[in-house]
Amino acid sequence: MVVSVGIDVSKDKHDCFIFSSEGEVLSDVFTIPNTMDGFHSLLQQIWKCSNSQDKIKVGLEATGHYSYNLLGFLLDNGLATYVLNPLRANLYRKSLSLRKTKTDRVDARTIASMLLSDAGLKPYTDTAYHNEELKSLTRYRFDKVKERAKLKSSIARLVCILFPELEKLVPSLHIASVYALLEEFPGAKQVAAAHLTRLKALLETASKGRYKRDMALEIREVARNSIASPLPAKSLELQHTIRLIRELDNEIAEIEEQIQSIMDELHSPITTIPGLGFRMAAMILAEVGDFTRFDSPDKLLAYAGMSPSTYQSGQLKNCYPHMEKRGSRYLRYALYNATKYVCHWDPTFADYLAKKRAEGKHYNIAISHAAKKLVRLIFALEKSRQPYCSAA
């Protein structure tokens, strides 16, 4: 007999329902607090409703951090736990009744029923659970990099007001020498009034000898003829923005150090793919979790939301199917960006991309095809645990 346990997770309490594969309600909906005592009372109730011969299935929806502690407790106690997609659970609940009824008690029953009706569900594993640390780090880094990108846009905006000519004198505004210059002299007016000796020393030190007296002299001369507006408030904003970027640089470096440490322990073969750096590899591994959950690379593609959508009704068929774009946006981001570098460094992928481009496909479409090829390669390497060997 299969004992199915449905749990509707919330912040402060969890609603639970237990019934058997024979249709018998073993324990009607009961509520436990989100505490260790509550977890133990749930465990006792499960043991009370089952015997040693029964197969126990515990299901809960993927609710982010609210379910994390309970999930760890269930796995530590050896219970086969299933994490369900909330969209899938919602569609299943609607299929059971035409009435618009949604409560925590109903959701607990729905989850328990879904565990018995869907034989294709696979339990959550310890590998996926402990992989959450890597996922937290990679997503945290993603947010920090995004935040830094916004600040860099602010730098470009402020320089356009305070010293617009500077951008034509340097290869990029976002280099150490430019940041050092603008932090001390945040505007053309301040640069024009700077002592040449100080300006030369600042640029030479920050650029590690690349910029010398000639560059300092040129920058000061341009500043004296600048069309810039001397706005003290904008200058202060520029200085603070540069400091924030530097702080973010340090934080990102610290996060990446932790990611690198975990990746060194994992020894994943996908890091042997040319062009696939440890950052994107870490994000891919973190978002996929346990590769044993997927029977084929096509299912992994569907999980990433990179499968083509399908629509057919009567004589109507979608001639130009679009990517589904469901699942983890972080995984799609990592795969798409990793593919661009792999296509640059690996001859096999470079030829494949060139072939798709020769067929008349837009660059982004061709990259999406190469990304699917990369997913199949990653899946094969993780299954075989063998390093990548290019066919070219």
Buried (B, 14 or more C-beta within 10 A) or exposed (E): EBBBBBBBBBEEBBBBBBBBBEEEEBBEBBBBEBEEEBBEBBBEBBEEBBEEEBEBBBBBBBBEEBBBBBBBBBBEBEBBBBBBBEEBBBEBBBEBEEEEEEEBBBBBBBBBBBBBEEEEBEBBBEEBBEBBEBBBBBBBBBEBEEBBEEBBEBBEBBBEBBBBBBBEBBEEBBBEBBBBBBBBBBBBBBBBEBEEEEBBEBBBEBBEEEBEBEBBEEBBEBBEEBEBEBBEEBBEBBBBBBEBBBEBEEBBEEBBEBBEEBBEEBEBBBBBBBBBEBBBBBBBBBBBBBBEBBEEBBEBBBBBBBBEEEEEEEEEEEEEEEBBEBBBEBBBBBBBBBBBBBBEEBEBBBEBBEEBBEEEBEEEBBBBBBBBBBBBBBBBBBEEEEEBEEEE
